[in-house]
Amino acid sequence: MFSHIMIGTNDLGRAKAFYDSLLGTLGVPPASVDGHRIFYVTPTGIFSVTQPINGEPATCANGGTIGFAASSPAQADAWHAAGLAAGGVACEDPPGVRESRGRKLYLAYLRDPDGHKICALYRM
């Protein structure tokens, strides 16, 4: 359904260091840099971070969450730990199993250095 997700940053170098570390735990290679943007290209989609082209400060989406697929609870935990070590901030409950509508999910939430809410999700 989705081809790509692009979010904003006010510090491209900081964002690259954060997401290189975080997404590396999911097997995603480091970003390629294209001027004011970075791209993580995978077989299932593209995640990109950009400095706003309108010159205004980047802000995070209130109510928005970007979810990254994890292959196991251990991988979600490694993702969470890498994010904390790279400058992310824990939010919501600690990583663990959540049940909703008869489904079990293993979730780990963070806020990136620009305040975007992100999540590693493993479907149980």
C-alpha positions in Angstrom: 0.0 0.0 0.0 2.8 2.4 0.8 5.8 3.2 -1.3 7.7 5.4 1.1 7.6 7.5 4.3 9.5 10.8 4.6 9.9 12.7 7.9 11.6 16.0 8.7 14.6 16.8 10.7 16.5 19.9 11.8 19.8 18.1 11.9 20.5 15.7 9.1 23.8 14.4 10.5 22.1 13.6 13.8 19.2 11.9 12.1 21.5 9.8 9.9 23.5 8.6 12.9 20.3 7.8 14.8 18.6 5.9 12.0 21.7 4.2 10.8 22.1 2.7 14.3 18.4 2.0 14.8 17.6 0.5 11.4 20.9 -1.5 11.3 19.4 -3.7 14.0 16.7 -4.6 11.4 19.2 -5.4 8.7 18.8 -2.2 6.9 22.1 -0.8 5.4 23.2 2.8 6.2 21.4 5.6 4.4 22.5 7.1 1.2 22.7 10.9 1.3 21.2 13.1 -1.4 21.9 16.7 -0.5 19.4 17.6 2.2 17.8 14.1 2.4 18.8 10.6 3.5 17.2 7.4 2.1 16.9 3.8 3.5 15.9 1.7 0.5 14.6 -1.9 1.2 12.7 -4.4 -0.9 9.5 -3.5 1.1 9.7 0.3 0.9 11.7 3.5 1.4 12.2 5.4 4.6 13.6 8.9 4.2 14.5 11.9 6.4 14.8 15.4 5.0 15.5 18.9 6.0 12.3 20.9 5.0 12.7 22.4 1.5 10.6 25.4 2.5 13.2 26.6 5.0 10.8 26.3 8.0 11.8 24.2 11.0 10.9 20.5 10.9 8.2 19.4 13.5 6.9 16.0 14.4 3.4 14.7 13.7 1.2 14.9 16.8 -0.7 11.6 16.9 1.4 10.0 14.2 3.5 6.8 14.7 5.8 5.2 12.2 6.1 1.4 12.6 9.1 -0.7 11.6 8.7 -4.5 11.2 10.8 -6.6 13.5 11.4 -10.4 12.9 11.3 -11.3 16.6 10.9 -9.8 20.1 14.6 -9.9 20.5 15.1 -7.8 17.4 12.6 -5.3 18.6 14.5 -5.1 21.9 17.8 -4.6 20.1 16.1 -1.9 18.0 14.9 -0.2 21.2 18.3 -0.4 22.9 20.1 1.0 19.8 17.6 3.8 19.6 18.1 4.8 23.2 21.9 4.6 22.8 21.8 6.8 19.7 19.8 9.6 21.4 16.2 8.4 21.3 13.8 8.7 24.2 11.6 5.8 25.5 7.9 6.5 25.4 4.7 4.7 26.3 5.1 1.3 28.0 8.4 -0.5 28.1 8.8 -2.9 25.2 6.5 -6.0 25.5 3.4 -7.9 24.5 0.2 -6.0 23.9 -3.1 -7.6 23.2 -5.8 -5.8 21.1 -8.8 -7.2 19.3 -7.7 -10.8 19.8 -4.2 -10.1 18.4 -0.9 -10.2 20.2 1.8 -7.8 19.2 5.3 -7.2 20.6 5.9 -3.4 20.6 8.8 -1.1 21.4 8.2 2.6 21.2 10.7 5.5 21.0 10.8 9.2 20.1 13.6 10.0 17.7 15.9 13.0 18.4 13.4 15.3 16.4 10.4 14.0 18.5 8.9 11.6 15.9 7.1 8.7 17.5 8.5 5.4 16.1 7.8 1.8 16.9 9.3 -1.7 16.3 6.5 -4.2 15.9 6.5 -8.0 15.9 3.3 -9.8 15.1 3.0 -12.9 17.3 
